[in-house]
Amino acid sequence: MEDFFRPKIVWKRVGSVIKFSYDDQKIFALDSTCFAIGKDIKFLVAVLNSKMGKYLLKDSPQTGTGDLLISVQAIEPLKVPIPNVEILKSVEQRVDRIVKNIANKIQVKQLEEEINKIIYKLYHLSIEEIEFIESQ
């Protein structure tokens, strides 16, 4: 039961667009919501919400209507690079700023783009690969 009250990633299990949320407020919902706890949760939520994360999840199981079906089992096999301390702190700071600036869509969009660039570097993507992912 104590896992519900730890910082975690929360997301709905089924949908055409899946958004991952960072929760450190000890809140949880029961309606087909998944959650994950562990190390570097803010970094992982940034990766999952990045354009690269969406690309990695594109071949996840789907419902009969084509909605994505994202359980913990769909996330577990993803290859997520382990960041160094500097990158980890940089991404976590951006996630904190997104959480604080949620009403300011322009700042949030800018922070998301900065995170995307960091994630692309972690995966050592070429310009062509980045362009391909961004075109999806």
C-alpha positions as CSV (number, residue, x, y, z in Angstrom):
1,M,0.0,0.0,0.0
2,E,2.9,2.4,0.7
3,D,3.8,2.3,-3.0
4,F,0.7,4.4,-3.7
5,F,2.1,7.2,-1.6
6,R,5.6,7.4,-3.2
7,P,6.5,9.7,-6.1
8,K,5.3,7.9,-9.2
9,I,4.4,8.1,-12.9
10,V,0.7,7.8,-13.5
11,W,-1.1,7.2,-16.8
12,K,-4.3,6.0,-18.2
13,R,-4.0,2.5,-19.7
14,V,-6.0,2.9,-22.9
15,G,-6.3,5.8,-25.3
16,S,-5.4,7.2,-28.7
17,V,-2.9,9.6,-26.9
18,I,-1.2,8.5,-23.7
19,K,0.2,11.2,-21.4
20,F,2.4,10.3,-18.5
21,S,2.2,12.4,-15.3
22,Y,4.6,12.8,-12.4
23,D,2.9,12.6,-9.1
24,D,4.5,13.4,-5.8
25,Q,1.2,14.5,-4.1
26,K,0.2,11.0,-2.9
27,I,-2.8,11.0,-5.2
28,F,-4.0,8.0,-7.1
29,A,-7.0,7.0,-9.2
30,L,-8.5,3.6,-9.6
31,D,-10.2,3.9,-13.0
32,S,-7.9,1.9,-15.3
33,T,-4.9,3.9,-14.2
34,C,-1.4,2.5,-14.2
35,F,1.4,3.7,-12.1
36,A,5.1,3.0,-11.8
37,I,7.6,3.8,-9.0
38,G,11.3,3.5,-8.9
39,K,14.5,5.4,-9.4
40,D,14.7,8.6,-11.5
41,I,10.9,8.9,-12.0
42,K,11.0,12.5,-13.3
43,F,13.6,11.5,-15.9
44,L,11.5,8.5,-17.0
45,V,8.3,10.6,-17.2
46,A,10.2,13.1,-19.5
47,V,11.4,10.3,-21.7
48,L,8.0,8.7,-22.0
49,N,6.3,12.0,-22.9
50,S,9.1,13.0,-25.3
51,K,8.7,12.5,-29.1
52,M,11.2,9.6,-28.8
53,G,9.1,8.0,-26.1
54,K,6.0,8.2,-28.3
55,Y,8.0,6.7,-31.1
56,L,9.2,3.8,-28.8
57,L,5.6,3.1,-27.7
58,K,4.1,3.2,-31.2
59,D,4.1,-0.6,-31.7
60,S,2.5,-1.2,-28.3
61,P,-0.5,-3.4,-28.1
62,Q,-3.8,-1.9,-29.3
63,T,-7.5,-2.4,-28.7
64,G,-9.8,-3.4,-31.5
65,T,-10.5,0.2,-32.2
66,G,-6.9,1.1,-32.5
67,D,-6.3,2.8,-29.1
68,L,-3.0,2.1,-27.5
69,L,-3.0,-0.3,-24.6
70,I,-0.1,0.8,-22.4
71,S,0.5,-1.3,-19.3
72,V,3.6,-1.5,-17.2
73,Q,4.5,-4.6,-19.3
74,A,4.6,-2.3,-22.4
75,I,7.0,0.1,-20.8
76,E,9.3,-2.4,-19.1
77,P,11.1,-3.6,-22.2
78,L,11.8,-0.1,-23.5
79,K,15.5,0.8,-23.9
80,V,16.0,4.0,-21.9
81,P,19.6,5.3,-21.7
82,I,21.0,5.9,-18.3
83,P,21.8,9.6,-18.0
84,N,24.8,11.0,-16.2
85,V,24.1,13.2,-13.1
86,E,24.3,16.4,-15.1
87,I,21.8,15.3,-17.7
88,L,19.5,13.8,-15.0
89,K,19.4,17.1,-13.1
90,S,18.9,19.1,-16.2
91,V,15.9,17.0,-17.3
92,E,14.5,16.9,-13.7
93,Q,14.7,20.7,-13.5
94,R,12.7,21.0,-16.7
95,V,10.1,18.6,-15.5
96,D,9.8,20.7,-12.3
97,R,9.4,23.8,-14.3
98,I,6.7,22.2,-16.5
99,V,4.8,21.2,-13.4
100,K,5.0,24.7,-12.0
101,N,4.2,26.4,-15.4
102,I,1.4,24.2,-16.6
103,A,-0.9,27.2,-17.2
104,N,1.8,28.8,-19.4
105,K,1.5,26.8,-22.6
106,I,4.3,28.7,-24.4
107,Q,6.9,28.0,-21.7
108,V,5.7,24.4,-21.4
109,K,6.1,23.9,-25.1
110,Q,9.6,25.3,-25.0
111,L,10.6,23.1,-22.1
112,E,9.2,20.1,-23.9
113,E,11.3,20.9,-27.0
114,E,14.4,21.3,-24.8
115,I,13.7,17.8,-23.3
116,N,13.3,16.3,-26.8
117,K,16.7,17.6,-27.8
118,I,18.3,16.2,-24.7
119,I,16.6,12.8,-25.2
120,Y,17.7,12.7,-28.9
121,K,21.3,13.2,-27.8
122,L,21.0,10.4,-25.3
123,Y,19.9,8.1,-28.0
124,H,22.7,9.4,-30.3
125,L,20.3,10.0,-33.1
126,S,21.3,11.5,-36.4
127,I,19.6,14.5,-38.0
128,E,17.8,12.2,-40.4
129,E,16.6,10.0,-37.5
130,I,15.3,13.0,-35.6
131,E,13.5,14.3,-38.6
132,F,11.9,10.9,-39.1
133,I,10.7,10.7,-35.5
134,E,9.4,14.3,-35.6
135,S,7.4,13.5,-38.8
136,Q,5.5,10.7,-37.1
